[in-house]
Amino acid sequence: MWKAFQRYRALDPDARSLFKRAAVLLLLISLSLRLRGFKKTKEALQARLASSSVQHSLHRDHYAILQQTCRMLTAAAHYSLLRHTCLAQSLALWYLLENKGLSADLRVGVRKSSQTFEAHAWVEYQGNALNEPEQQHRHFSQFDRALSDLSGVR
């Protein structure tokens, strides 16, 4: 635990702020998904994006923003006391990127493995999966663009 704290203290102030934001956002999204469901959670995040001024980072390239946001969200999920689903993590990553002015896509896919039905969520930026280091999403049939919004799902 001490090493984790030392790594946190070694982060630059922007990264520390992003880590804290990601940790709180993950908690709120996980609770909202359990209490209100996907549709209302995503609608609330979209409304918050529409009402806030989106940050445009002109001084940093998109790759650096993507990399730092993914790293801080992954770290926040890893060090959380709760286990967050791929849907909660993907919604949080999608929101953080959209808030920084980067248009990301939330993707949901399904598969049938043996006798079980499984679903998985991830975020893509310009067609590349961001929060999928092991390319797990390739084993899921992705909903098409019209369904990826999931506007009719609770």
Secondary structure, DSSP 8 states (H G I E B T S, - for coil): -HHHHHHHHHS-HHHHHHHHHHHHHHHHHHHHHHHH-HHHHHHHHHHHHHHS-----SSS-HHHHHHHHHHHHHHHHHT-SS---HHHHHHHHHHHHHHTT---EEEEEEEEETTEEEEEEEEEETTEESS-TT-GGGGSEE--HHHHT-TT--
